[in-house]
Amino acid sequence: MSIAQEIKSMTMNDIQAQIMEANNFRHATKVFDSEAKISESEFNTILETARLSPSSFGMEPWQLLVIQSTEKRELFREFAWGANGATNGTAGQLGTASHFCIFLAHTGATMAHHSDYQQKHMKEVKQLPDEVIGFINDAFQKFQEHDFHIEGDRQIVDWSARQAYIALGNMMTVAALMGIDSCPIEGFEMGKTIAVLEERFGIDPKLYKPAVMGAFGYRADGPVFPKTRRKMEAVVSWV
């Protein structure tokens, strides 16, 4: 049975209930069960979710570094939140997560309009004809310079990072649907992380900057606090 057929066999109430159950299950897991590992096929599904995620203009301006080596993870511990002995910060997740990821945002070297990288991406990945590529080049230049005023490398990196967050969000939602825990992570020192990525991983900071980290695995304990959110009427306005 195909996925489409399986979905059709479910009632809309079943689908909605499954989605809500997964979102209520998901929480920012601070410490994982270090003995519980995500299977290769399950994590490949999570990765595929990231790969298939949307991005502005379809430029896919991020790379994903999955760090499974204990020794490599330890390189970030000194300047990760919780490094002073607390177990509920990034330092704790580094040591206990089944899978640990760093999203790398593309810089102006590849994401400034009309870049060589973009021309190759549109030609070889998106397989667009030359006239469409020309149209997108002009539209993207207008978007950067006029519509969103994205100027300079820092703003381009920030734009790229926003696309990475879409992929991470999709990864976490799909993980929750599979009963797998996760945590988005910003608890690290940017400058020192850039230095380690360059010196120990060969990541050129002229091309890539760390955007956000993500940890995946199975929770060691339940959430410390119940899930709280603003009420719907405080979040959504209908016009």
Helices and strands as residue ranges (DSSP letters): H 3-9, H 12-25, H 40-51, G 56-58, E 62-67, H 70-74, G 77-79, H 90-96, E 99-106, H 108-111, H 116-120, I 121-125, H 130-142, I 143-147, H 152-177, E 181-185, H 190-201, E 208-217, H 232-235
